[in-house]
């Protein structure tokens, strides 16, 4: 699967095939850079490879010379839309320098295709490179287009217009696509509107042929490079092109499609290039898995070709005929749309693709209406509370007030529980389907108020955009899940009574509404005590529940300090307690419930712990780094599930830690409502002081501590 462990070895191994008329495009194996050191290392490897390949570039035409393929994600540790400004500043110079080296050697230089979420940013880089004066008039610049992408035709049209404006040719390598499984799963996990790729193999094959026709018809601006191992595809292109010439070429992967391309190149006379991965075996895994997934699929041409039970006519059937047969259902029936992933039980929560510039722009515009909003729940308390009015401030900017609300007093607890007990009979008498409808309507309202909830989560709880999207989606999922569970309850089931739900500040919406939704779905009434730090988002959540039709006395909010929670959970009229928080507090609630008179109350407690990750020498360092950074630093490390300890096998320790530290240095810490921010503030000064004490203990014990010097949080400009 690799031509050589290094570029020198690869060039040595390519000699025999060169004599048979093949040219090469060399690809330096490796996944996305996770640190700036990684990016510099990849840049150096590409530079050295270009220098090594250059002596073999002896043909007059760049298309007849060997070339090199580069991955943009290997040249910058944060190749993502959220860091676009950094990418266009820092990455562009590196790519331009490599392209100029390739131009000076008369060598082809291809930008490799990656996951669809990187496409838009990749096109930005391509356009900027086409505008580089040092690259003007050069026809050796190349782009890879993946036919499985729904936008493949549009990308080719865009490239054609770009090439015409710049009055030059672009080499376009057309491939079927290498990340199909990842694209499908990502869309499902993120709750996107649809998939970015075709869900039928025939759809991808047909798209390839349509794109191939565009490339052949546009040879005034394109040098087409058809990368495929599919005999039907190759035959169709041959028929369309009208015979071999120097205006296009076929390509295959090293180690694959040899017999087919031997016919194409050596017997039919078509130019053929071999895409040749170069690198050590330790860098091969991710590339190898992609190849195995492609060729191991039941619908794969290579798989079917080797299967003696599949007739030849089926192997080479026309993809247009196949798609016409399913014209009424072009999407594969076994792959439901992301919104229907959990049907018929429930609808999936709608996500936001933060790698899509239009989705991000729309979300930021919607959120802008709430960046200066004061949420006031002091005049409109859910019930007639008699406590004090408390101001809530932004943890990122303590001088900024987010809103205020009236807290519950000691005298408010008893009447609230009495109202909940009085409402119990009517609520539990409702059909389960009716209670489920209320919860589903609430979920819909949460999605309607997505931008408001997002902004409040950022300003009150310090949630970044990424964490805010996940928070709201989890809350919506809770509501719809428990609505579906309500419908499945046996008719003879009876609720417990009044449930007390006590929730934390680190998931101020999802874990606030989740346990309450479960209790409400089963026919219980609820009194909810949110975290003292995040009462506003809880108040908005309850208000939307009431707007959806859940009676006020059935779901009541009792905000306040720890004393309020203690009084609620110790009341003998409480039939059950759902608590998420510290183990110490959970033990206290357990003792209080056990010591009281009357029936035994239900206790559901989720507490924190020391979460560890164990890494051995078989793990891919890039994936370990990605997961460590997400687990340890997402939500500012304030999740109960956040990674606290990392164990690494000793013989790979140094490499792993170096990469992780580099990724840590690449994180952006700042205002959570800013799109580029990765890590927002800790929740309050008590949390900060606790962390500082921990750091001091570690230093005193002689342990190294990684710290970042931070700039002051950037203030939003005046509207």
Buried (B, 14 or more C-beta within 10 A) or exposed (E): BBBBBBBEEBBEBBEEBBEEEBBBBBBBBBBBBBBBBBBEBBBEBBBBBBEBBBEBBEEEEBBBBBBBBBBBBBBBBBBBBBBBEBBBEBBBEBBBBBBBBBBEBBBBBBBBBBBBBBBBBBBBBBBBBBEBEEBEEBBBBBBBBBBBBBBBBEBBEBBBEBBEEBEBBBBBBBBBBBBBBBBBEBBBEBBBEEBBBBBBBBBBBBBBBBBBBBBBEBBEBBBBBBBBBBBBBBEBBBEEBEEBEEBBBBBBBBEBBEEBBBEBBEEBEBBBBBBBBBBEEEBBBBBBEBBEBBBEBEEBBBBBBEEEEEEEEEBBBBBBEBBEEBEEEEBBEEBBBBBEBBEEEBBBBBBBBBBBBEBBEEBBEBBBEBEEEEBBBBEEBBBEBBBEBBEBBBBBBEEEBBBBBBBBBEEBBEBBBBBBBEBBEEBBEBEBEEBBBBBBBBBBBBBEBBBBBBBBBBBBBBBBBBBBBBBBBBBBBBBBBBBBBBBEBEEEEEBBBBBBBBBBBBBBBBBBBBBBBBBBBBBBBBBBBBBBBBBBBBBBBBBBBBEBBBBBBBBBBBBBEBEBBBBBBBBEBBBBBBBBBEEEBBEBBBEBBEEBEEEEBBBBBBBBEEBEBEBEEEBBBBBBBBBBBBBBBBBBBBBBEBBBEBEBEEEBEEBBBBBBBBBBEBBBBBBBBBBBBBBBBBBBEEBEEEEEEEEEEEEEEEEEEEEEEEEEBEEEEEE
